[in-house]
Amino acid sequence: MRLKAIIPAIAVCLLAFAPEGQSAPRKGRRIEAGPSYLEPLQRRDSVLVWDHFHYGMVIKDVPEGTSIGLPQLEPELTLKEGKLMILDNWQRDTINVTAQKDSLKKYDIRAYFTIAPLVAAEYELFPLTCLVGLDTLVYIHQMLDVKEPSIDMETFQPNDIKPQVKFPVTFAEAAPWVFIVLFLVAIIFLILAIYSTIEKPEKDKPAEPAHIRALRKLDRFRGEKHWKPENQKAFYSGVTDALREYIAARFGVGAMEMTTAEIFIALKGSEDIPEDLYSEMKDLFERADFVKFAKYTAPDEDNKRVLPEAVRFVSSTYVSEVSKEEEEQK
């Protein structure tokens, strides 16, 4: 009797004086981990015999370094509803990793294998289990309803695949495409409008005669408004520039780069320019130099004569040129 009373006392003392932090080894637990998942590999609205599925589970928050044990699989499994083929062994994928400060990483792992039903039936698949460390996780099973292929009873041939259901196009579906087309059409019209405003070089067009170009440019300066005091510089510059271009083309003189004195030295003694016309042009060019470079304001009497004298010079030398060509042809 004394021994029976002493043994519990000794046990209490041993527990009281046990080193702090030491405890009995933890036993594994059985944990309900939620539903498993069943994922078809053929995307359609019905399940037929021999369709393939991924059957598996998602193991969440597995601490880094923890071992995972998965049950062994047989190539063929017979259920009460029919047979299932297991086409491969377990596959594992890491789908998420979380890391907290001063702690180990935790992983979400997906484990699955491929099955294929051999008989048309409504299968109640087996629950899945997994050993994580010392704990056993149990996942709720899935249901799988498998149909036979549709058979034409007259020909005993499988029916063809049903065509896709065609729904009417709604405005919300068509609106983006309509706006895109309208935007592209607007861009094309804008490009064409800009392109039409660009002056294109005229190809294979005969060169315009020098006297026509000169007379057209001189015609722009008709009217008293061009030789008002504030406009005289532009007026005399425009008239003399038109004459310089004509002289360069008609007489082969580099008039565009020459001074007034150099131009008239080059034209001196030309048989195609009468003496009075030569003096008239020289006076016009010298007066233009005074207006352009010496801020001279020419009187109205001189300004009235500028355009008629310039036109007469072009018309007279052009007639002389035509006459010369006619004599050469004779």
C-alpha positions as CSV (number, residue, x, y, z in Angstrom):
1,M,0.0,0.0,0.0
2,R,2.9,2.3,0.8
3,L,4.5,1.6,-2.6
4,K,1.3,2.5,-4.4
5,A,1.1,5.8,-2.6
6,I,4.8,6.6,-3.2
7,I,4.8,6.1,-7.0
8,P,2.4,9.0,-7.9
9,A,4.3,11.3,-5.6
10,I,7.6,10.4,-7.3
11,A,5.9,11.1,-10.7
12,V,4.7,14.5,-9.6
13,C,8.2,15.4,-8.4
14,L,9.8,14.4,-11.6
15,L,7.3,16.5,-13.6
16,A,7.9,19.5,-11.3
17,F,11.7,19.3,-11.6
18,A,11.8,18.5,-15.4
19,P,14.0,20.9,-17.5
20,E,12.0,23.9,-18.8
21,G,11.1,23.7,-22.5
22,Q,11.1,19.9,-22.7
23,S,7.8,18.1,-23.3
24,A,6.6,14.8,-24.7
25,P,6.9,14.3,-28.5
26,R,4.0,15.7,-30.5
27,K,1.7,13.2,-32.1
28,G,0.4,13.6,-35.6
29,R,-3.1,15.0,-36.2
30,R,-5.7,14.3,-38.8
31,I,-6.8,17.6,-40.4
32,E,-9.8,18.2,-42.6
33,A,-8.2,20.3,-45.4
34,G,-11.2,21.1,-47.5
35,P,-12.2,19.9,-51.0
36,S,-10.0,18.5,-53.6
37,Y,-10.1,19.7,-57.1
38,L,-11.0,18.1,-60.4
39,E,-9.8,19.9,-63.6
40,P,-10.8,18.6,-67.1
41,L,-8.1,18.7,-69.8
42,Q,-10.8,18.8,-72.6
43,R,-12.7,22.1,-72.5
44,R,-16.3,21.2,-73.3
45,D,-19.7,21.1,-71.7
46,S,-19.9,17.3,-71.1
47,V,-17.7,14.5,-69.9
48,L,-17.2,11.5,-72.1
49,V,-15.5,8.1,-71.6
50,W,-11.7,8.3,-71.7
51,D,-11.6,12.1,-71.1
52,H,-8.6,13.1,-69.1
53,F,-8.7,15.0,-65.7
54,H,-6.3,16.3,-63.2
55,Y,-7.4,15.1,-59.8
56,G,-5.5,16.6,-56.9
57,M,-5.3,18.9,-53.9
58,V,-3.7,22.3,-52.9
59,I,-1.5,22.0,-49.8
60,K,-1.3,25.5,-48.2
61,D,1.3,27.1,-45.9
62,V,3.8,24.3,-45.9
63,P,6.8,25.5,-43.8
64,E,10.2,25.5,-45.6
65,G,12.0,22.1,-45.1
66,T,8.8,20.2,-44.1
67,S,8.5,16.7,-45.7
68,I,5.4,15.9,-47.8
69,G,4.2,12.3,-48.2
70,L,1.8,11.3,-50.9
71,P,0.0,8.0,-51.2
72,Q,1.1,5.4,-53.7
73,L,-1.0,5.1,-56.9
74,E,-1.9,2.0,-58.9
75,P,-2.2,2.1,-62.7
76,E,-5.9,1.1,-62.6
77,L,-8.4,1.7,-59.9
78,T,-11.8,-0.1,-59.6
79,L,-14.6,1.8,-58.0
80,K,-18.1,0.5,-57.4
81,E,-19.3,2.6,-60.4
82,G,-16.6,1.4,-62.8
83,K,-12.9,1.6,-63.6
84,L,-10.5,4.5,-63.6
85,M,-7.2,4.6,-65.3
86,I,-4.4,6.5,-63.5
87,L,-2.2,7.7,-66.4
88,D,0.8,9.1,-64.5
89,N,2.2,9.5,-61.0
90,W,1.9,12.5,-58.7
91,Q,3.0,15.9,-60.1
92,R,3.8,18.8,-57.8
93,D,3.9,22.5,-58.6
94,T,4.7,25.4,-56.3
95,I,1.9,28.0,-56.9
96,N,2.8,30.6,-54.2
97,V,5.6,31.5,-51.8
98,T,5.2,33.7,-48.7
99,A,8.0,34.9,-46.5
100,Q,7.6,36.7,-43.2
101,K,10.3,38.7,-41.4
102,D,12.5,36.5,-39.2
103,S,10.6,33.3,-40.1
104,L,10.9,30.5,-42.6
105,K,9.2,30.7,-46.0
106,K,5.8,29.0,-46.5
107,Y,4.7,27.4,-49.7
108,D,1.4,26.6,-51.4
109,I,1.9,23.4,-53.3
110,R,-0.4,21.8,-55.8
111,A,-0.2,18.0,-56.1
112,Y,-2.2,16.1,-58.8
113,F,-2.3,13.1,-61.1
114,T,-4.2,12.3,-64.3
115,I,-7.2,10.0,-64.4
116,A,-9.4,8.8,-67.3
117,P,-12.8,7.0,-66.8
118,L,-13.3,3.8,-68.7
119,V,-17.1,3.4,-68.2
120,A,-20.0,5.8,-68.4
121,A,-21.2,6.4,-64.8
122,E,-21.5,8.9,-62.0
123,Y,-18.3,8.3,-60.1
124,E,-17.8,9.1,-56.4
125,L,-14.1,9.6,-56.4
126,F,-12.0,8.5,-53.5
127,P,-10.8,11.2,-51.0
128,L,-7.2,12.3,-51.1
129,T,-4.8,12.3,-48.2
130,C,-1.4,13.8,-47.7
131,L,1.2,13.6,-44.9
132,V,2.7,17.0,-44.1
133,G,5.3,16.5,-41.4
134,L,3.5,14.5,-38.7
135,D,0.0,15.7,-39.7
136,T,-2.3,13.9,-42.1
137,L,-4.4,16.2,-44.3
138,V,-7.7,14.8,-45.7
139,Y,-9.4,16.3,-48.7
140,I,-13.1,15.9,-49.6
141,H,-13.7,13.7,-52.7
142,Q,-15.2,14.9,-56.0
143,M,-18.1,13.6,-58.1
144,L,-17.6,12.8,-61.8
145,D,-20.5,12.3,-64.2
146,V,-19.3,10.5,-67.4
147,K,-21.6,10.1,-70.4
148,E,-21.4,7.8,-73.4
149,P,-20.9,9.3,-76.8
150,S,-24.2,10.1,-78.6
151,I,-25.0,7.3,-81.1
152,D,-27.4,7.6,-84.1
153,M,-29.7,4.7,-83.6
154,E,-30.4,4.3,-87.3
155,T,-26.8,4.1,-88.4
156,F,-25.2,3.2,-85.1
157,Q,-22.5,5.8,-85.7
158,P,-21.5,8.5,-83.2
159,N,-23.2,11.8,-83.9
160,D,-21.1,14.6,-85.2
161,I,-20.0,17.5,-82.9
162,K,-22.8,20.0,-82.4
163,P,-22.1,23.3,-84.1
164,Q,-21.5,26.4,-82.0
165,V,-24.5,28.3,-80.9
166,K,-24.7,31.6,-82.8
167,F,-26.0,34.6,-80.8
168,P,-26.8,38.0,-82.4
169,V,-24.1,40.6,-82.3
170,T,-24.9,43.3,-79.7
171,F,-24.1,46.9,-80.0
172,A,-21.6,46.7,-77.1
173,E,-19.7,44.1,-79.1
174,A,-19.8,45.9,-82.4
175,A,-19.1,49.5,-81.1
176,P,-15.3,49.1,-80.6
177,W,-14.8,47.8,-84.1
178,V,-17.1,50.5,-85.6
179,F,-15.1,53.2,-83.8
180,I,-11.8,51.7,-84.9
181,V,-12.9,51.6,-88.6
182,L,-14.2,55.2,-88.4
183,F,-10.9,56.3,-86.8
184,L,-8.9,54.6,-89.5
185,V,-11.1,56.2,-92.2
186,A,-10.6,59.6,-90.6
187,I,-6.8,59.1,-90.5
188,I,-6.8,58.1,-94.2
189,F,-8.9,61.2,-95.2
190,L,-6.5,63.4,-93.2
191,I,-3.5,62.0,-94.9
192,L,-5.0,62.4,-98.3
193,A,-6.0,66.0,-97.5
194,I,-2.5,66.8,-96.4
195,Y,-1.0,65.1,-99.4
196,S,-3.2,67.0,-101.8
197,T,-1.9,70.3,-100.4
198,I,1.7,69.4,-101.2
199,E,2.9,70.8,-104.5
200,K,4.2,68.0,-106.6
201,P,6.9,68.5,-109.1
202,E,5.5,68.5,-112.6
203,K,7.2,65.8,-114.7
204,D,7.8,65.8,-118.4
205,K,6.4,69.4,-118.6
206,P,8.2,71.6,-121.1
207,A,10.2,74.4,-119.5
208,E,8.3,77.7,-119.5
209,P,10.0,80.4,-121.8
210,A,12.0,82.9,-119.9
211,H,10.0,85.9,-121.1
212,I,6.7,84.3,-120.0
213,R,8.1,83.8,-116.5
214,A,9.4,87.3,-116.3
215,L,6.2,88.9,-117.5
216,R,4.1,86.9,-115.1
217,K,6.3,88.0,-112.2
218,L,6.3,91.6,-113.3
219,D,2.5,91.5,-113.5
220,R,2.3,91.0,-109.7
221,F,3.6,94.5,-109.1
222,R,0.9,96.4,-111.0
223,G,-0.8,99.1,-108.9
224,E,0.2,102.1,-107.0
225,K,0.1,100.3,-103.6
226,H,3.4,98.5,-104.5
227,W,5.5,101.7,-104.8
228,K,4.3,103.6,-101.8
229,P,7.3,104.9,-99.8
230,E,7.0,102.0,-97.2
231,N,6.8,99.4,-100.0
232,Q,9.4,100.7,-102.5
233,K,12.2,98.5,-101.4
234,A,10.2,95.3,-101.9
235,F,8.8,96.8,-105.2
236,Y,12.2,97.6,-106.7
237,S,13.7,94.3,-105.4
238,G,10.9,92.2,-107.0
239,V,11.1,94.0,-110.4
240,T,14.9,93.8,-110.7
241,D,15.0,90.2,-109.5
242,A,12.5,89.2,-112.3
243,L,14.7,91.1,-114.8
244,R,17.9,89.5,-113.5
245,E,16.4,86.0,-114.0
246,Y,15.3,86.9,-117.5
247,I,18.7,88.4,-118.4
248,A,20.5,85.3,-117.1
249,A,18.2,83.0,-119.2
250,R,18.1,85.2,-122.3
251,F,21.6,86.5,-122.6
252,G,23.6,83.8,-120.7
253,V,24.9,86.3,-118.1
254,G,25.2,85.4,-114.5
255,A,23.0,88.3,-113.5
256,M,21.8,86.8,-110.2
257,E,25.3,87.0,-108.7
258,M,26.5,90.2,-110.4
259,T,26.3,93.8,-109.3
260,T,24.4,96.3,-111.5
261,A,27.7,97.6,-113.0
262,E,28.8,94.1,-113.9
263,I,25.5,93.2,-115.5
264,F,25.5,96.2,-117.8
265,I,29.2,95.8,-118.6
266,A,28.3,92.3,-119.8
267,L,25.3,93.6,-121.8
268,K,27.3,96.5,-123.3
269,G,27.3,96.3,-127.1
270,S,24.7,93.6,-127.4
271,E,23.0,93.8,-130.8
272,D,19.7,92.6,-129.3
273,I,19.4,95.6,-126.9
274,P,18.9,99.1,-128.5
275,E,20.9,101.9,-127.0
276,D,17.9,103.8,-125.6
277,L,16.6,100.5,-124.0
278,Y,20.0,99.8,-122.5
279,S,20.2,103.3,-120.9
280,E,16.6,102.9,-119.6
281,M,17.3,99.6,-117.9
282,K,20.6,100.9,-116.5
283,D,18.9,103.9,-115.0
284,L,16.2,101.6,-113.5
285,F,18.7,99.2,-111.9
286,E,20.8,102.1,-110.5
287,R,17.6,103.7,-109.0
288,A,16.7,100.4,-107.5
289,D,20.1,100.2,-105.8
290,F,19.6,103.6,-104.3
291,V,16.2,102.6,-103.0
292,K,17.4,99.2,-101.6
293,F,20.8,100.3,-100.1
294,A,20.7,104.0,-99.6
295,K,17.1,104.4,-98.3
296,Y,16.3,106.6,-101.2
297,T,12.6,107.4,-101.8
298,A,11.9,107.6,-105.5
299,P,9.3,110.1,-106.7
300,D,6.0,108.9,-108.2
301,E,7.0,110.0,-111.7
302,D,9.9,107.6,-111.7
303,N,7.9,104.8,-110.0
304,K,5.2,105.0,-112.7
305,R,7.8,104.3,-115.4
306,V,9.3,101.2,-113.7
307,L,6.9,98.5,-114.7
308,P,6.3,99.8,-118.3
309,E,10.1,100.0,-118.9
310,A,10.7,96.5,-117.5
311,V,7.9,95.0,-119.6
312,R,9.1,96.9,-122.7
313,F,12.6,95.5,-122.2
314,V,11.4,91.9,-121.9
315,S,9.0,92.3,-124.9
316,S,11.6,94.0,-127.1
317,T,14.4,91.5,-126.5
318,Y,12.0,88.6,-126.8
319,V,10.9,89.8,-130.2
320,S,14.5,90.2,-131.2
321,E,15.2,86.6,-130.0
322,V,12.3,85.2,-132.1
323,S,13.5,87.2,-135.2
324,K,17.0,85.8,-134.7
325,E,15.7,82.2,-134.6
326,E,13.6,82.8,-137.7
327,E,16.7,84.1,-139.6
328,E,18.8,81.1,-138.5
329,Q,16.1,78.8,-139.8
330,K,16.2,80.5,-143.2
